[in-house]
Amino acid sequence: MNKLVIASGNPGKLREFQRMLAPFGIEVLPQSQLGISEAEEPHCTFMENALAKARHASRESGLPALADDSGICVETLGGAPGVLSARFAGEPKSDARNNEKLLQVMQGKTDRRAHYYCVLVLVRHADDPQPLIAEGEWHGEIGFEARGDGGFGYDPYFWLPKYGKTAAELPHEEKARISHRAQALDKLLARLR
């Protein structure tokens, strides 16, 4: 497998996948480059949404496809925003509005534990009966103010006590090694080998 369609239009995710897959000689093609629209994400679990996205991209391209569904899950909010992380503040998608809403709903909350969750699904073809599935979790807390200008999404507010930084303050190389997506990709690549 030397070509892979990434079933995402998120530029931040695309950059991360390209960086992580380049050493393996896998050419990453964003689905938008092939004229493939984003799939619907009607499901209430990350797994179901990722599988739907991977099958859609593979069916439209005729190539193997990798999809990720990920988001931030906040303990005191019962796991919300969860699968709605990208659209937490509604349409159109906006990192700034999502972060603003998260801070609003977290006002007065003392339990600020949260984790990023990622599930990756790789299908060799659209009707693959045995998709490869891997997941990763990255634990931290919801901070009180934005810090850092790296990353995307909730990264400026995702506080990592162990590092004394937010995800947005970490160097790209460090994030690519320890993030939820990096953990899931490591597991997926181990299965591919």
Secondary structure, 3 states (H helix, E strand, C coil): CCEEEECCCCHHHHHHHHHHHHHHCCEEEEHHHHCCCCCCCCCCCHHHHHHHHHHHHHHHHCCCEEEEEEEEEEHHHCCCEHHHHHHCCCCCCCHHHHHHHHHHHHCCCCCCEEEEEEEEEEECCCCCCCCEEEEEEEEEEECCCCCCCCCCCCHHHEEECCCCEEHHHCCHHHHHHHCHHHHHHHHHHHHHC
